[in-house]
Amino acid sequence: MVLLDRLARNLVILILAAMVVIVAANVFCRFALQFSLYWADELAQILLVWLTFIGAALAVKDKSHYVLNFLTDRISGAAQRYFKLMQQLISIVSILILLYFSAIVTWDVRYWTMPATEISRAFVYMVCPIGCLMMLYYAVKITLRDFKEGRSEDENP
């Protein structure tokens, strides 16, 4: 989905730009104007959480997460392909577990609000299930493509 990729990348850029502006404005206000924007730290934290999970989904798409290849590099052929399949399946199961529990937590905190911004904590937490759904989409897509075509991870264009 090109639209999802473009949306995620633009959202990460927008969030990072907003964080820079908010933090810089707060630093300026603290040191030059001698007052603090009471909501700035909290909003920057919220944006950082969003940046982390949307960025993690893009990292799954780009295969940029750290991978331990100590064993995989020492085997070859079909054994290597199956070992890599197991690695990817473990990642998918881990994402599913995180998705399940993050959805529960998001639902449970829906009535709590952040003290300075009065934003529902569910808004902060809901990016975890959203990011997990995106990670799951990319991980399944990569796994199906790689092993349907009989390629290993290192042979992808």
N, C-alpha and C positions, 0 to 999 in steps of 0.2 A: 504494500500500500504506500504509494508515493505520497499521498496526502498526509497520512499518519507520520511519515518520516519528516516531511517538511514542517508540519505542525509542531512536532516534538523539538526539532532543531530550533525553530523560531521561538518557541516558548522558552527554551533554555537560554537563548540569547537575550530575550526580553527580561527574564527573571534576573540574570546576571547583571544586566544594565541597571535594572531597578535597584538591586542591592548596592551597586556602586554609588548610585545617586543618593540613596537613603543614608548609607553609612557616611559618605562624604559630607552630606548636609548636616548630619548630626555632629560630626567632628568639628565642622566649621562653627556650628552654633555653640558647642561646648567651649571651644577655645577662643573664638573671636567675639561672640555675643554674650558669653557667660550664662547661657541657659541650655537646657537639653530638650530635645524632642522626646517626650515621654513614650511615644509609641514606636520610635525608630528601631530600637534594639529588638523589640518583639516582632515587628514586621520583617526585619532582616532575618531573624531566626525562622519565621514561617517560610520566607522565600528560600532559605537555605535547604529546608526540608524538601520543598518542591523541586528545587534544582537537583538535589541528590537522587530522588527516585526517577525523575524524567531522564536525567543523565545516565542513571544505571540502565534504563531500558535502551537508550542509544548505545551504551557500551555493549550490551548483549547483541544488538543488531550488528555492530561493527566488530564483534569478537575482540573487544579490548580489555575484558576482565582478565585478571591474572589466572594462569592455568599452570598447575604442576604437571610437567611432562616428563618427570624423571623416569617413570616406568614405560610410558608410551613411546619414548624415543629409543628404548632398548629392544622393542619388539617390532615386527614388521608384518606386512601382508594383512591377511584376514584377521589375525589376532589383534593387530593394531586398530583396525577398523572397528571391531567389536568392543575393544577397550574404550575407544573414543565414544562409541554409542552409549556405553554404560556411564561414562562421564557426563554426557549430555542428558541422559535420562535422570541421573542423580540431580543435576541442576534443575531440571523441569519439576521433579518432585519437591525440591527445596522451595522453588518459586510457588508451587501450589500450597505448600504448608504456610509460607509467609502470607500468601493471598488470603487464605482461610482465616488465620488468626488476626491479621490486620483489619479484615472486614468486621470481625467481631468487636475489636477494640474501637474502630471508627464508629460503629453503631452505639456502643456503650458510652462514648463521650459526647454524643450529639448535643446534650443540654449544657455542657460545660462551656464556659466562655473564657477567652484570654483576658487577663486583667486590664491591660492598657488599650487594646484595640477593640475589645468586646466581640471579637470574631469567634465563632463556634470552634471548639477544638476539633470537631469533626471535619471542618474544612482543612485544617492542618494535617490530620491523620488520613484523610481520604486519598491523598496522593499515593500512599503506600499500596492500597489495592489497585489504583489506576496504574501505577508504575509496574506492579506485578502482572497485571493483565497485558500490558505492553511487552514486558519481558517474556511472558509466556508465549505470546504471539510470535515474537522474533525467535525464541529458542526452538519452538516447535517447527517453525518454518525452516530454520537452518538445519535442524535434525532431519526432517523429511527430505529436504533437498539433497543434503550430503549423502545420506545413506540410500536414498532411492536411486541416485545416479551412481552409486558405488564409489564415491570419492571420499577421501579422508579430509579432515579439516585443513590441513596444510596445502591442499591442492586447489582450494577455492580461489577464483579470480579476485 
